[in-house]
Every structure is written in structure tokens, then in C-alpha cells.
Amino acid sequence: MAMLKVIESAYDVDIRNKREVVEAMTDVTEDEQAVLMICTALNTWVAMNLSGREIVIPPEVVSRIAERVIGGY
């Protein structure tokens, strides 16, 4: 959750579904290093998909990123 708040602060945006994003990540892993890598990728995704002051990160995006991180971990 803290990393998502950092992303919000960096882009002055509100991630509307933070709890859902956290759940999608922790469904795949609770490893802190893996979560950090997932959040780093989500940071890039948010930067590329900004279109206003609010954003929703689709759960399938989180799952896809998490699976790739865990697969290469």
C-alpha cells in the first residue's frame, strides 16, 4: 500500500482501487522484493496511462505483471 501511495504522490493522482491492487499482488506473492519489483512496473504503467487525476489499475494488469515478475524471480 505504501508503494502505491508513493506512486500517487509522484504523479499527483489518486489510484481508485488500491486495495484491489494490493490483493492482486498478495494473491501471487508476499515476498517484499517481488512486491517492490511489481510496484516498479506499476509505476511505469501508471506513468504511461495517465489521463486525469484519478486512475484505476485493472486487476489483470497487476496479475500479468506479477506473473512475469514471479516467473523470472
C-alpha positions as CSV (number, residue, x, y, z in Angstrom):
1,M,0.0,0.0,0.0
2,A,2.9,2.3,0.9
3,M,4.4,2.0,-2.6
4,L,1.1,2.8,-4.3
5,K,0.9,5.9,-2.2
6,V,4.3,6.9,-3.4
7,I,3.2,6.4,-7.0
8,E,0.1,8.6,-6.2
9,S,2.3,11.3,-4.8
10,A,4.8,11.2,-7.6
11,Y,2.1,11.8,-10.3
12,D,-0.4,13.7,-8.1
13,V,-3.0,11.1,-8.9
14,D,-5.5,9.0,-7.0
15,I,-5.4,5.3,-7.6
16,R,-9.0,4.4,-7.0
17,N,-8.6,0.7,-6.5
18,K,-5.5,0.5,-4.2
19,R,-7.0,-2.3,-2.1
20,E,-7.8,-4.4,-5.1
21,V,-4.2,-3.9,-6.5
22,V,-2.7,-4.9,-3.2
23,E,-4.9,-8.0,-3.1
24,A,-4.0,-8.9,-6.7
25,M,-0.3,-8.7,-5.7
26,T,-0.5,-10.6,-2.5
27,D,-2.5,-13.3,-4.2
28,V,0.6,-14.0,-6.2
29,T,3.4,-13.3,-3.6
30,E,4.1,-11.7,-0.3
31,D,7.8,-11.6,-0.9
32,E,8.9,-8.0,-0.3
33,Q,11.4,-8.0,-3.2
34,A,8.9,-9.3,-5.6
35,V,6.3,-6.7,-4.5
36,L,8.8,-3.9,-5.0
37,M,9.5,-5.1,-8.5
38,I,5.8,-5.3,-9.2
39,C,5.3,-1.8,-7.9
40,T,8.2,-0.5,-10.0
41,A,6.5,-1.9,-13.1
42,L,3.1,-0.5,-12.0
43,N,4.8,2.9,-11.6
44,T,5.7,2.8,-15.3
45,W,2.2,1.6,-16.2
46,V,0.7,4.5,-14.4
47,A,3.0,7.0,-16.0
48,M,2.1,5.7,-19.4
49,N,-1.7,5.6,-18.8
50,L,-2.3,8.9,-17.0
51,S,-5.3,10.8,-18.4
52,G,-6.5,12.7,-15.4
53,R,-6.2,13.0,-11.6
54,E,-7.7,9.5,-11.0
55,I,-6.7,6.2,-12.3
56,V,-7.9,2.6,-12.0
57,I,-5.3,-0.1,-12.5
58,P,-7.0,-3.1,-14.0
59,P,-6.5,-6.3,-11.9
60,E,-5.5,-8.2,-15.0
61,V,-2.6,-5.7,-15.5
62,V,-1.4,-6.4,-11.9
63,S,-1.8,-10.1,-12.4
64,R,0.1,-10.1,-15.7
65,I,3.0,-8.1,-14.2
66,A,3.1,-10.2,-11.1
67,E,3.2,-13.4,-13.0
68,R,6.1,-12.1,-15.1
69,V,8.0,-10.9,-12.0
70,I,7.5,-14.2,-10.2
71,G,8.3,-16.2,-13.3
72,G,11.7,-14.5,-13.6
73,Y,12.3,-14.4,-9.9
